[in-house]
Amino acid sequence: MRATIIEAPHRMKVGAWDTPEPLQDEVLISVRAAGICAGDLYFYTGKNPYAIYPQVCGHEIAGVVADIGKGVTGYKPGDRVVVEPYVGCGICYPCRIGRPNCCARLEIIGVHRAGGYAEYLVAPAVKVHKFPDNLSFTLASFVEPIGIGVQACRRAALRPDESVLVLGCGPIGLSIVEVARAQGARVTAVDMLQSRLDAAAKLGAKVVRADEKFRQTILEETRGEGPPIIIEATGNPQAVEEAVDLVASGGRIVIVGLIKEGVGVKLPGLNFTRKEMTILGSRGSEKCFPESIELLAGGKITYPQFATEYSMWDGPRVFDDITKNPGSVHKGVLLTGN
């Protein structure tokens, strides 16, 4: 089969890759759309500490069931499906308590296993979800990043009418903005790039530029208390530090952004007891796909309108362009043309 293969950092090609066959309890999927995520770009640029080359990346996947392995029920060829990419071992502590997204031996389709930048891929049947006909394959590829937003809002224990500050308006930040608004929250979004702020504003968020007046602006808007909920989606250590400084006493912070391995975050120790804040991490998603599909199918998520579609087989050029001009594309989706 054809695949868009990352051979080494900054080296991608379209070439031949072994066509997979579904084993016991697996589903073979004909890929139709696969989103471009920051994680894929990290793999391409050599910043992913788990990267092993060559690899077929792509974990935001929508396609059609092509075949099923032994023991699979509930699916048939032609079913329109999305793929939940986080595969736990089923044995370790987080898996035993129902949190396989934090598995000690986690494997991610598109990182540790061949992913969606190809004509076909296989996935465990339990990680495959049907989606309705009113969603295009491009829209359906957003189920995975929307799931990250659902997970973050669940971790925040977000309640209707609460105020939430979202730090970062990239694709995941916009997902969080829309999920939070769909749950009835009042959202303020922060970023350095005007294009991203414009996108967040179109989705109904109040926007604030991350400049030297940022802290003062947020405190003025919250009558000096600080936001009760802050969700960090930048991966910038300084943003985490600012969240601890800004959050209201008794508030909650959820950290979604990936900070480079080995990089520390300095936190004022007294704030932990003085504010009695809660700081939580959020990794991928778990049992969030059904809600993500429902939100998309119900028209409550609109940020996929910012997507730019490309041919899967133009992947090498697209990845090179995005890497050189990161602000040129807000969200890219690769289509196989099948």
C-alpha positions in Angstrom: 0.0 0.0 0.0 1.0 3.7 -0.3 1.9 5.6 2.8 3.4 8.9 3.8 6.4 7.9 5.8 8.6 9.9 8.1 12.0 8.4 7.5 14.0 10.7 9.9 13.7 14.2 11.3 12.7 16.5 8.4 12.6 13.6 5.9 9.2 12.5 4.7 8.3 10.5 1.6 5.4 8.8 -0.1 6.4 5.2 -0.5 5.5 1.5 -0.1 4.5 0.1 3.3 3.3 -3.4 4.1 -0.5 -3.6 4.0 -1.6 -4.7 7.4 -4.0 -7.6 8.0 -6.5 -7.7 10.9 -5.6 -10.2 13.6 -7.9 -11.5 16.4 -10.1 -8.7 17.7 -8.8 -6.1 15.2 -10.4 -4.1 12.4 -8.8 -3.1 9.1 -9.7 0.4 8.1 -9.5 2.1 4.7 -8.3 5.6 5.7 -10.2 8.6 4.2 -8.9 11.5 6.4 -6.2 12.0 9.0 -5.5 15.3 10.8 -2.2 16.9 11.3 -1.5 17.4 15.0 1.3 19.2 16.8 2.4 15.7 17.9 2.9 14.7 14.3 4.9 17.8 13.7 7.1 17.0 16.7 7.7 13.5 15.3 8.6 15.1 11.9 11.0 17.7 13.5 12.6 15.1 15.8 11.2 16.6 19.0 9.2 13.5 20.0 11.3 11.6 22.6 9.5 8.4 21.7 10.1 8.6 18.0 11.4 5.5 16.2 12.0 5.9 12.5 10.7 5.1 9.9 7.1 5.5 10.9 3.7 6.2 9.5 2.2 8.9 11.8 -1.3 10.2 12.0 -3.6 9.6 15.0 -6.7 11.7 14.1 -8.2 9.1 11.8 -11.5 8.7 10.0 -12.2 6.0 7.4 -14.3 2.9 6.4 -14.1 -0.6 7.7 -12.4 -2.8 5.0 -12.2 -6.1 6.9 -12.5 -7.6 10.4 -10.5 -10.1 12.3 -11.7 -13.2 14.1 -13.8 -12.4 17.2 -15.0 -9.0 16.0 -18.7 -8.3 16.2 -20.7 -5.2 15.6 -18.7 -4.0 12.6 -18.9 -4.8 8.9 -17.2 -3.6 5.8 -18.4 -0.2 4.8 -19.0 1.1 8.3 -17.8 4.7 8.7 -15.6 4.8 11.7 -13.1 6.9 13.7 -10.1 5.4 15.7 -9.3 6.0 19.3 -5.5 5.9 19.2 -4.5 5.2 22.8 -3.9 1.5 23.4 -3.2 0.4 27.0 -1.6 -2.8 28.2 -4.6 -3.8 30.4 -2.3 -4.9 33.2 -0.7 -1.9 34.9 -2.2 0.2 37.7 -3.8 2.9 35.6 -5.3 0.3 33.2 -6.7 -1.6 36.2 -8.4 1.5 37.5 -9.9 2.4 34.1 -7.4 5.0 33.0 -5.6 3.3 30.1 -4.7 6.6 28.6 -2.1 6.9 31.4 -0.9 3.3 30.8 2.7 2.7 31.9 3.3 0.9 28.6 0.9 3.1 26.5 1.1 2.6 22.7 -0.4 5.3 20.5 -1.5 4.5 16.9 0.5 6.9 14.8 3.4 7.0 17.2 4.3 3.5 18.5 2.2 1.7 15.8 1.6 2.6 12.2 -1.1 5.3 11.9 -3.4 7.0 9.5 -1.1 8.6 6.9 -1.6 5.6 4.7 -4.2 3.8 2.7 -4.9 1.3 5.5 -4.3 0.7 9.1 -5.4 -1.8 11.8 -6.8 -1.0 15.2 -8.2 -3.0 18.1 -12.0 -3.3 17.6 -12.6 -1.8 21.1 -10.9 1.4 19.8 -13.1 1.8 16.8 -16.3 4.0 16.9 -19.0 4.4 14.3 -20.1 7.9 13.3 -23.2 9.1 11.6 -23.6 9.9 7.9 -24.1 13.6 8.4 -20.4 14.0 9.2 -17.9 14.2 6.4 -14.6 12.3 6.9 -12.8 15.6 7.4 -15.2 16.5 10.2 -15.0 13.1 11.7 -11.2 13.3 11.9 -11.8 16.0 14.5 -13.3 13.5 17.0 -9.9 12.8 18.5 -8.8 16.4 19.2 -12.3 17.2 20.4 -12.0 14.2 22.8 -8.9 15.9 24.3 -11.1 18.9 25.0 -13.8 16.8 26.5 -11.2 15.1 28.7 -9.7 18.4 29.9 -13.1 19.8 30.8 -14.0 16.6 32.7 -10.7 16.8 34.6 -11.6 20.4 35.5 -15.0 19.2 36.8 -16.4 22.1 34.7 -19.9 23.3 35.7 -22.4 25.4 33.7 -22.0 29.2 34.2 -18.4 28.8 35.5 -15.7 31.0 34.1 -12.7 29.3 32.5 -9.5 30.8 31.1 -8.0 28.8 28.2 -4.3 29.5 27.7 -3.4 28.8 24.0 -5.7 29.0 20.9 -4.1 26.3 18.7 -6.3 23.4 17.6 -6.5 21.8 21.0 -7.1 25.2 22.7 -10.0 25.8 20.3 -11.4 22.3 21.0 -11.3 23.2 24.7 -13.0 26.5 24.1 -15.9 24.9 22.2 -16.4 22.0 24.6 -16.4 24.4 27.5 -18.9 26.6 25.8 -21.1 23.7 24.9 -21.2 22.8 28.6 -22.4 26.3 29.4 -19.1 27.9 30.6 -18.0 31.5 30.0 -14.7 31.3 28.2 -11.8 33.7 28.0 -9.0 32.6 25.6 -5.4 33.8 25.5 -2.7 33.6 22.8 0.1 35.6 21.3 -1.0 35.3 17.7 -3.7 37.5 16.4 -4.9 34.9 13.9 -5.5 32.5 16.7 -7.3 35.1 18.8 -9.5 35.9 15.9 -10.4 32.2 15.5 -11.3 31.9 19.3 -13.4 35.1 19.0 -15.4 33.6 16.1 -16.2 30.7 18.4 -17.6 33.0 21.0 -14.7 33.3 23.4 -13.6 36.6 24.9 -10.0 37.0 23.9 -7.0 38.6 25.5 -3.6 38.9 23.9 -0.7 37.4 25.9 1.3 40.6 26.3 2.8 42.5 29.2 -0.7 43.6 30.3 -2.1 40.1 30.2 -2.0 39.5 34.0 -3.5 42.8 34.9 -6.3 42.4 32.3 -7.3 39.0 33.7 -7.3 40.2 37.3 -9.4 43.2 36.4 -11.9 41.0 34.6 -12.2 38.8 37.7 -12.4 41.6 40.2 -9.0 40.7 41.5 -9.9 37.1 42.3 -8.4 35.3 39.3 -10.2 32.7 37.2 -11.8 29.7 39.0 -10.6 27.4 36.3 -7.5 27.7 34.0 -6.8 25.1 31.3 -3.3 25.3 29.9 -2.9 24.2 26.3 0.4 25.8 25.2 3.2 23.4 26.5 5.0 26.5 27.7 6.4 26.2 31.2 5.9 30.0 31.8 2.2 29.5 31.0 1.9 26.9 33.8 3.7 29.3 36.2 1.3 32.1 35.2 -1.7 29.8 35.8 -0.6 29.1 39.4 -0.1 32.8 39.9 -3.5 33.8 38.4 -5.9 31.0 39.5 -8.5 32.0 42.1 -8.1 30.6 45.6 -9.8 27.2 45.7 -9.6 27.1 41.9 -8.6 24.3 39.5 -5.8 24.2 36.9 -5.7 21.5 34.2 -2.4 21.1 32.3 -2.9 19.8 28.7 0.1 21.2 26.9 3.1 18.9 26.5 6.3 20.4 28.1 9.5 19.1 26.6 11.0 16.3 28.6 13.5 17.4 31.2 12.2 20.9 31.4 11.1 22.0 34.8 8.4 24.4 36.1 9.0 26.8 39.0 6.0 27.1 41.3 5.7 29.3 44.4 5.3 26.7 47.2 3.2 28.9 49.5 0.5 29.1 46.9 -0.4 25.4 47.3 -1.6 25.9 50.8 -2.5 29.6 50.6 -4.8 29.0 47.7 -5.6 25.4 48.3 -5.7 25.0 44.5 -6.0 21.8 42.6 -3.6 21.1 39.8 -4.4 18.2 37.4 -2.8 16.8 34.3 -4.9 15.7 31.3 -3.6 13.1 28.8 -5.3 12.3 25.6 -8.8 11.1 26.3 -10.6 8.1 27.8 -14.2 7.2 27.0 -14.6 10.6 25.4 -15.3 9.6 21.8 -19.0 9.1 22.1 -19.5 12.6 23.6 -17.1 14.0 20.9 -19.1 12.4 18.1 -22.4 13.7 19.6 -21.1 17.2 19.9 -19.9 17.2 16.3 -23.0 15.6 14.9 -25.2 18.0 16.8 -23.4 21.0 15.3 -22.1 22.2 18.7 -18.5 22.2 17.5 -17.6 24.5 14.6 -13.9 25.0 14.8 -13.3 22.4 12.0 -14.3 25.2 9.7 -10.7 26.5 10.1 -9.3 23.2 8.6 -7.4 23.2 5.3 -7.6 20.0 3.3 -4.7 18.5 1.4 -4.0 15.3 -0.5 -2.3 12.7 1.6 0.2 12.3 -1.1 1.3 15.9 -0.8 2.2 15.2 2.8 6.0 15.8 2.4 5.4 19.3 1.0 2.7 20.1 3.5 4.8 19.2 6.5 7.7 21.1 5.2 5.6 24.2 4.6 3.9 24.1 8.0 7.2 23.6 9.7 8.7 26.6 8.0 5.6 28.8 8.3 3.7 27.5 11.4 1.2 30.4 11.4 0.2 29.8 7.8 -2.2 26.9 8.5 -4.4 26.7 11.6 -5.3 23.0 11.1 -4.4 20.7 8.3 -6.2 17.4 7.3 -4.8 14.9 4.8 -7.2 13.1 2.5 -6.4 9.8 0.7 -8.9 10.5 -2.1 -10.3 6.9 -1.8 
